[in-house]
């Protein structure tokens, strides 16, 4: 796919136009943020926790290795910095806008799904006992044996939000998106065998995995929580990336769909080709070459008066 001159579609020249065309998408992001805020304000489901269930819920109450304020830095600001750096290299507002939009959709959709599941499931965290009974003295209903927590309400509320892991899902959402993004930009699937490109792509995923491990080490989550959170983040971000960009293994995997659509509409290039259309074009070119060659041979025969039946279409004069 031929490329137009760099710097011809910048934020200054086309930024407002592109953002206005996707105004409804930005409005949806605002709605998603409002929904997620509401999900964090409501009380989660308080699952029954009997006295005999406390054996696996007495892990120490610790702080966070990765604080809550660190998650937006890892999941949003770090990928955003990479996207902005690439913009200054290529000066393509289509890539900048759609990468930012795809990144934010990845994180916000994942956040809404994660918090909705958290509130609905209400699974207690591994340190739930110390959240419920900070003095270490368990109090249980004399009939049902359900917990009768004496701790701070906000701490207990947070103790019912173990599944799935929010830190993990949000980190995997943002970092998986940027892994997809980098794989397209460095053309990791160009079949030239440059393994170093894979290291670039796997680096964000390693960082997300370390965040997930920290949640288990801090006893804020069970291993099933981080596994489900990571899987949720990977799936959502993959769908969001492919909504705005071709697959990295595609010939046009280095740029967003909107960029190639713009080239097609402006007449600077043909629409991006798929594998099937490429084969059709190649076959048409071969047929054209064969017909041209056949016509040249016939003209040569006519001018020389050659009567060879093999060179004269099988006809004997």
Wavefront OBJ file of the C-alpha trace (Angstrom):
o trace
v 0.000 0.000 0.000
v 1.566 3.315 -1.032
v 1.834 5.935 1.686
v 1.153 9.639 1.367
v 3.675 12.227 2.450
v 4.212 12.333 6.206
v 2.839 15.289 8.103
v -0.065 15.974 5.748
v -2.710 14.948 8.291
v -1.804 16.452 11.659
v -3.779 17.403 14.756
v -3.738 21.029 13.631
v -4.968 20.353 10.097
v -7.436 17.496 10.601
v -7.774 16.966 14.376
v -11.094 18.738 14.837
v -12.553 17.075 11.761
v -11.629 13.568 12.902
v -12.784 14.137 16.495
v -16.091 15.614 15.325
v -16.730 12.617 13.073
v -16.340 10.347 16.135
v -18.177 12.592 18.570
v -20.690 9.881 19.431
v -17.843 7.528 20.382
v -16.462 10.071 22.835
v -19.930 10.535 24.300
v -20.174 6.765 24.822
v -16.877 6.902 26.713
v -18.356 9.492 29.062
v -21.370 7.239 29.617
v -19.102 4.274 30.369
v -17.149 6.357 32.896
v -20.393 7.384 34.613
v -21.598 3.774 34.750
v -18.317 2.605 36.250
v -18.489 5.358 38.865
v -21.975 4.216 39.828
v -20.863 0.597 40.077
v -18.171 1.638 42.562
v -20.657 3.535 44.702
v -23.259 0.798 45.120
v -22.963 -1.936 47.725
v -21.764 -5.292 46.362
v -23.562 -8.558 47.046
v -22.687 -9.844 50.516
v -22.111 -13.525 49.978
v -22.715 -15.895 52.860
v -19.477 -16.464 54.759
v -19.817 -19.124 57.427
v -17.562 -19.691 60.384
v -16.111 -22.855 58.858
v -15.255 -20.944 55.644
v -12.843 -18.591 57.377
v -9.907 -21.002 57.102
v -9.018 -19.767 53.599
v -9.851 -16.120 54.361
v -7.399 -15.412 57.203
v -4.469 -14.140 55.150
v -2.806 -10.959 56.480
v -4.312 -7.598 55.628
v -1.576 -5.838 53.635
v -1.191 -2.738 51.528
v -1.007 -2.681 47.745
v 2.318 -3.203 46.005
v 0.713 -1.437 43.030
v -1.466 1.350 44.519
v -4.847 2.227 43.064
v -3.506 5.478 41.603
v -0.782 3.480 39.851
v -3.244 1.516 37.734
v -4.224 4.454 35.457
v -0.527 5.207 34.975
v 0.194 1.630 33.891
v -2.987 0.990 31.909
v -3.547 4.395 30.284
v -0.718 6.923 30.616
v 2.112 4.549 29.688
v 0.393 3.289 26.492
v -0.691 6.854 25.733
v 2.920 8.033 25.879
v 3.922 5.396 23.301
v 1.072 6.441 21.008
v 2.030 10.127 21.263
v 5.687 9.365 20.530
v 4.668 7.507 17.373
v 2.516 10.474 16.336
v 5.544 12.783 16.429
v 7.360 10.279 14.220
v 4.652 9.844 11.593
v 2.434 12.901 12.075
v -0.769 10.983 11.337
v -3.785 12.233 13.267
v -5.842 9.230 12.168
v -3.455 6.864 13.909
v -3.244 9.094 17.003
v -6.993 9.559 17.358
v -8.001 5.959 16.767
v -5.242 4.566 18.973
v -6.307 6.799 21.872
v -9.975 6.005 21.306
v -9.299 2.270 21.110
v -7.134 2.376 24.244
v -9.776 4.215 26.273
v -12.546 1.924 25.078
v -10.428 -1.089 26.038
v -9.933 0.188 29.586
v -13.421 1.593 30.194
v -15.349 -1.366 28.793
v -13.146 -3.683 30.847
v -13.688 -1.529 33.943
v -17.481 -1.619 33.589
v -17.543 -5.386 33.050
v -15.125 -5.985 35.923
v -16.962 -3.827 38.461
v -20.360 -5.180 37.415
v -19.144 -8.749 37.966
v -17.499 -7.745 41.256
v -20.764 -6.325 42.595
v -22.781 -9.295 41.379
v -20.503 -12.065 42.647
v -19.431 -10.568 45.979
v -16.611 -13.046 46.536
v -14.688 -12.347 49.777
v -11.005 -11.517 49.503
v -8.320 -13.779 51.031
v -7.864 -11.243 53.866
v -11.599 -10.996 54.558
v -11.346 -12.185 58.191
v -9.197 -9.226 59.242
v -11.402 -6.826 57.321
v -14.443 -8.183 59.055
v -12.867 -8.575 62.514
v -9.935 -6.141 62.883
v -9.533 -7.135 66.530
v -9.172 -10.809 65.580
v -12.324 -11.858 67.494
v -14.838 -13.532 65.188
v -18.537 -12.883 65.735
v -21.050 -15.154 63.989
v -24.805 -15.526 63.867
v -25.831 -18.164 66.434
v -28.230 -19.848 63.985
v -26.820 -19.466 60.455
v -23.156 -19.068 61.519
v -22.841 -16.200 59.038
v -20.308 -13.492 59.836
v -21.396 -10.449 61.834
v -18.624 -8.028 60.917
v -17.422 -5.452 63.417
v -14.938 -3.646 61.189
v -15.168 -0.424 59.198
v -17.930 -0.497 56.566
v -15.807 0.781 53.689
v -13.118 -1.829 54.379
v -15.729 -4.592 54.590
v -17.354 -3.378 51.378
v -14.023 -3.635 49.581
v -13.590 -7.092 51.053
v -16.546 -8.378 49.001
v -14.934 -7.440 45.658
v -12.414 -10.184 45.041
v -13.645 -11.605 41.710
v -12.388 -10.626 39.180
v -9.253 -8.610 39.873
v -9.657 -4.997 38.786
v -5.936 -4.177 38.882
v -5.292 -7.163 36.612
v -8.114 -6.633 34.133
v -7.415 -2.922 33.667
v -3.668 -3.470 33.329
v -4.120 -6.252 30.790
v -6.672 -4.160 28.871
v -4.356 -1.193 28.367
v -1.113 -3.128 27.956
v -2.568 -5.764 25.628
v -3.881 -2.976 23.414
v -0.445 -1.372 23.225
v 1.101 -4.798 22.536
v -1.220 -5.154 19.522
v -0.365 -1.582 18.519
v 3.388 -2.145 18.682
v 3.159 -5.434 16.805
v 1.587 -3.599 13.886
v 4.052 -0.725 13.959
v 7.208 -2.891 14.046
v 5.660 -5.389 11.570
v 6.351 -8.291 13.886
v 4.814 -10.786 11.432
v 6.873 -9.797 8.379
v 8.367 -13.335 8.276
v 11.925 -12.027 8.391
v 12.707 -13.790 11.668
v 13.596 -10.767 13.815
v 12.918 -12.198 17.287
v 13.769 -8.870 18.916
v 10.414 -7.598 17.649
v 8.672 -10.226 19.786
v 10.523 -8.929 22.844
v 9.079 -5.474 22.162
v 5.565 -6.906 21.913
v 5.850 -9.145 24.992
v 7.223 -6.406 27.275
v 3.825 -4.794 28.014
v 2.313 -8.221 28.645
v 5.088 -9.030 31.122
v 4.361 -5.816 33.013
v 0.652 -6.710 33.166
v 1.517 -10.205 34.420
v 3.674 -8.735 37.202
v 0.754 -6.566 38.304
v -1.421 -9.687 38.426
v 1.160 -11.582 40.494
v 1.373 -8.692 42.977
v -2.366 -8.976 43.662
v -1.952 -12.575 44.788
v 1.209 -11.786 46.770
v -0.597 -8.984 48.603
v -3.460 -11.398 49.472
v -6.022 -9.135 47.849
v -7.068 -11.794 45.351
v -7.248 -15.524 44.807
v -5.425 -16.876 41.749
v -8.753 -17.451 39.977
v -9.525 -13.737 40.331
v -6.392 -12.591 38.526
v -6.738 -15.278 35.856
v -10.292 -14.187 35.054
v -9.338 -10.513 35.186
v -6.415 -10.997 32.825
v -8.504 -13.015 30.382
v -11.233 -10.364 30.423
v -8.739 -7.575 29.718
v -7.081 -9.463 26.847
v -10.375 -10.303 25.134
v -11.892 -6.809 25.394
v -8.748 -4.996 24.267
v -8.288 -7.373 21.329
v -11.809 -6.653 20.093
v -11.265 -2.910 20.537
v -7.960 -2.937 18.658
v -9.371 -4.859 15.704
v -12.261 -2.407 15.589
v -9.843 0.389 14.643
v -6.810 -1.388 13.125
v -6.211 -4.330 10.770
v -4.582 -7.451 12.272
v -0.796 -6.987 12.666
v -0.106 -9.820 10.209
v -2.063 -7.994 7.482
v -0.204 -6.129 4.745
v -1.780 -2.890 6.000
v -1.416 -3.790 9.692
v 0.732 -0.721 10.408
v -2.120 1.825 10.099
v -5.753 2.326 11.150
v -8.719 1.449 8.935
v -9.702 5.128 8.789
v -6.360 6.100 7.261
v -6.750 3.730 4.325
v -10.391 4.682 3.925
v -9.323 8.320 3.729
v -6.755 7.464 1.039
v -9.384 5.575 -0.918
v -11.915 8.398 -0.688
v -9.339 11.019 -1.715
v -8.138 8.948 -4.659
v -4.525 8.758 -3.439
v -4.567 4.985 -3.380
v -6.749 1.987 -3.813
v -8.509 0.501 -0.780
v -6.375 -1.876 1.298
v -6.278 -5.314 -0.237
v -7.154 -8.557 1.418
v -5.391 -11.809 0.621
v -8.225 -12.883 -1.662
v -8.260 -9.651 -3.648
v -4.455 -9.760 -3.953
v -4.695 -13.182 -5.549
v -7.334 -11.943 -7.979
v -5.154 -8.974 -8.980
v -2.123 -11.222 -9.504
v -4.161 -13.657 -11.599
v -5.512 -10.815 -13.766
v -1.992 -9.493 -14.304
v -0.745 -12.924 -15.372
v -3.644 -13.340 -17.792
v -2.928 -9.908 -19.276
v 0.756 -10.786 -19.784
v -0.178 -14.108 -21.427
v -2.671 -12.484 -23.838
v -0.178 -9.781 -24.773
v 2.516 -12.359 -25.423
v 0.126 -14.440 -27.556
v -0.803 -11.405 -29.644
v 2.877 -10.582 -30.241
v 3.562 -14.154 -31.419
v 0.601 -14.100 -33.831
v 1.700 -10.758 -35.275
v 5.206 -12.109 -35.790
v 3.832 -15.148 -37.559
v 1.663 -13.052 -39.870
v 4.522 -10.774 -40.892
v 6.932 -13.677 -41.571
v 4.366 -15.898 -43.300
v 5.245 -18.807 -40.981
v 2.948 -21.765 -41.691
v 4.048 -23.944 -38.808
v 0.805 -25.410 -37.500
v 2.076 -25.337 -33.902
v 2.715 -21.586 -34.176
v -0.402 -20.817 -36.152
v -3.008 -21.911 -33.709
v -2.980 -25.517 -35.052
v -4.301 -24.522 -38.513
v -2.702 -26.016 -41.674
v -2.828 -23.767 -44.792
l 1 2 3 4 5 6 7 8 9 10 11 12 13 14 15 16 17 18 19 20 21 22 23 24 25 26 27 28 29 30 31 32 33 34 35 36 37 38 39 40 41 42 43 44 45 46 47 48 49 50 51 52 53 54 55 56 57 58 59 60 61 62 63 64 65 66 67 68 69 70 71 72 73 74 75 76 77 78 79 80 81 82 83 84 85 86 87 88 89 90 91 92 93 94 95 96 97 98 99 100 101 102 103 104 105 106 107 108 109 110 111 112 113 114 115 116 117 118 119 120 121 122 123 124 125 126 127 128 129 130 131 132 133 134 135 136 137 138 139 140 141 142 143 144 145 146 147 148 149 150 151 152 153 154 155 156 157 158 159 160 161 162 163 164 165 166 167 168 169 170 171 172 173 174 175 176 177 178 179 180 181 182 183 184 185 186 187 188 189 190 191 192 193 194 195 196 197 198 199 200 201 202 203 204 205 206 207 208 209 210 211 212 213 214 215 216 217 218 219 220 221 222 223 224 225 226 227 228 229 230 231 232 233 234 235 236 237 238 239 240 241 242 243 244 245 246 247 248 249 250 251 252 253 254 255 256 257 258 259 260 261 262 263 264 265 266 267 268 269 270 271 272 273 274 275 276 277 278 279 280 281 282 283 284 285 286 287 288 289 290 291 292 293 294 295 296 297 298 299 300 301 302 303 304 305 306 307 308 309 310 311 312 313 314 315 316 317
